[in-house]
Amino acid sequence: MKPFRMRSELSKEINASGWTRRRLMKSVVSLAPLAVATPTQAAEQLATTSLPEPYTQSILPAGVRSRFVDNVNGLRVHVLEAGFAAGSRPCVLLLHGFPELAFSWRHVMGPLADAGFHVLAPDLRGYGRTTGWDDRYDTDLRSFGLLNYVRDALGLVSAFGYRSVAAVVGHDFGSLVAPWCSIARADVFRSVVLMSAPFAGAPALPFNTAADSNKLENSSGENLDDTLAKLSPPRKQYRTYYSSREANPNMIRAPQGLGAFLRAYYHMKSADWTPNKPFRLTSRTAAEFAKLPTYYVMELDKNMPDTVAPAMPSASEISACRWLPDSDLSVYVGEYERTGFQGGLDGYRVRLTAAHNAELQMFSNSTVDVPSMFIGGKSDWGVYQTPGAFESMQKVACTRMESVQLVDGAGHWVQQEQPEAVTRLLLQFLRNRHAPPPKKHGQPSRLRKPSADR
């Protein structure tokens, strides 16, 4: 990751970022050798000593703050926090997706806090201003396994003094982590909300194969990548591309520029891109997968910047995009320009390894047995990109699923595209466990602030 640049108005930034005098003096001492170093040596030394600072308050909604928590499963975690006023509040943990940040939850955090909750949204391992992870392609992928993300989540809520949380809410990649939080520690993660990515269940172990080993050999089925490559035009899975060595440099050095690439990517997967009219696929075959948009099943000879470039919105479309104005897009661009995408991509890569699948098979036949809900966008292909997952989530994987909601006017980025609707659904779900107090005469009922389990 590239180092943060030092800023000119030092005293102003110290106050804004909440540095203590001890931390400042420690940093000044560590930077002292730069005064006598050559420019090259100074740059190298600065890269090893500088750490991310919190966001300046100007980019955050009122009532949301940026801070760091040290020593969380080897990480220094950047957290956006709301509802941090004195007093005991139940906790809601928000886990973002790819290529996103904790910032993706900016529109829902304040309303949840106003309803009486302590809201935590971390930059996940591999993302944003959270540090302590390895951004090399040839790193040990085990640290990016789903169960290690669960350890990160558990360590974070423990650091804030919670023995349990009211809900863990995951979007996209976070929607893969959230159910595993409950499977591994249902005593801590008391309810689960999944967004945009259905959870089909824990991977199965080979069953009843002792008398006939051919069952195991015949269960693998076709190699999807091979059959996709034989189509006309040849295709490939986006997960396969994301696992390749070239994916990160392709995207960070996109020919149209990083900002234009992200703008087109977010647009193409949103309800603003009119070709997004999703439907269920009937089978796990290449012919069916080829019906998915090219951001999920790509043309074989194209990378992701090539894929989304034709969907770049016009200047008038960008100006009309209320859910992602250029000022908000610039936050994503600035972070990914500094960190690259490799950390997030490693979360895809590890899931293609036999060792990771074997680790998850320890929980074979386990289910999400706490109250759960699914929220997606009506224009989101992510709901149907894995045939059968949407149905399996409701019938098998989540035994106490209370609600499935597909939101009008939303594609994949549902909590950003339609934050009011998502907030309303979240509060309805949470009220099932935290009922409001009796309504007093002449006053509207409000969500009770239940005591937190600490």
Stockholm file with secondary structure:
# STOCKHOLM 1.0

chainA/1-454         MKPFRMRSELSKEINASGWTRRRLMKSVVSLAPLAVATPTQAAEQLATTSLPEPYTQSILPAGVRSRFVDNVNGLRVHVLEAGFAAGSRPCVLLLHGFPELAFSWRHVMGPLADAGFHVLAPDLRGYGRTTGWDDRYDTDLRSFGLLNYVRDALGLVSAFGYRSVAAVVGHDFGSLVAPWCSIARADVFRSVVLMSAPFAGAPALPFNTAADSNKLENSSGENLDDTLAKLSPPRKQYRTYYSSREANPNMIRAPQGLGAFLRAYYHMKSADWTPNKPFRLTSRTAAEFAKLPTYYVMELDKNMPDTVAPAMPSASEISACRWLPDSDLSVYVGEYERTGFQGGLDGYRVRLTAAHNAELQMFSNSTVDVPSMFIGGKSDWGVYQTPGAFESMQKVACTRMESVQLVDGAGHWVQQEQPEAVTRLLLQFLRNRHAPPPKKHGQPSRLRKPSADR
#=GR chainA/1-454 SS CCCCCCCSCHHHHHHHHTCCHHHHHHHHHHHGGGGGSCHHHHHHHHHHHCCCCCCCGGGSCTTEEEEEEEEETTEEEEEEEECCSSSCCCEEEEECCTTCCGGGGHHHHHHHHHTTCEEEEECCTTSTTCBSSCCCTTSCGGGGSHHHHHHHHHHHHHHTTCSCBSEEEEETTHHHHHHHHHHHCTTTBCCEEEESSCCCCSCCCCCSCTTCTHHHHHTSCCCHHHHHHTSSSCEEEHHHHHTSTTHHHHHHTCTTCHHHHHHHHHHHTSTTSTTCCCCCCCSSSHHHHTTSCTTTEEETTCCHHHHHGGGCCCHHHHHHCSSSCHHHHHHHHHHHHHHCSHHHHHHHHGGGSHHHHHHHGGGTTCCBCSCEEEEEETTCGGGTSSTTHHHHIIIIIBTTEEEEEEETTCCSCHHHHSHHHHHHHHHHHHHTTSCCCCCCTTSCCCCCCCCCCC
#=GC SS_cons         CCCCCCCSCHHHHHHHHTCCHHHHHHHHHHHGGGGGSCHHHHHHHHHHHCCCCCCCGGGSCTTEEEEEEEEETTEEEEEEEECCSSSCCCEEEEECCTTCCGGGGHHHHHHHHHTTCEEEEECCTTSTTCBSSCCCTTSCGGGGSHHHHHHHHHHHHHHTTCSCBSEEEEETTHHHHHHHHHHHCTTTBCCEEEESSCCCCSCCCCCSCTTCTHHHHHTSCCCHHHHHHTSSSCEEEHHHHHTSTTHHHHHHTCTTCHHHHHHHHHHHTSTTSTTCCCCCCCSSSHHHHTTSCTTTEEETTCCHHHHHGGGCCCHHHHHHCSSSCHHHHHHHHHHHHHHCSHHHHHHHHGGGSHHHHHHHGGGTTCCBCSCEEEEEETTCGGGTSSTTHHHHIIIIIBTTEEEEEEETTCCSCHHHHSHHHHHHHHHHHHHTTSCCCCCCTTSCCCCCCCCCCC
//
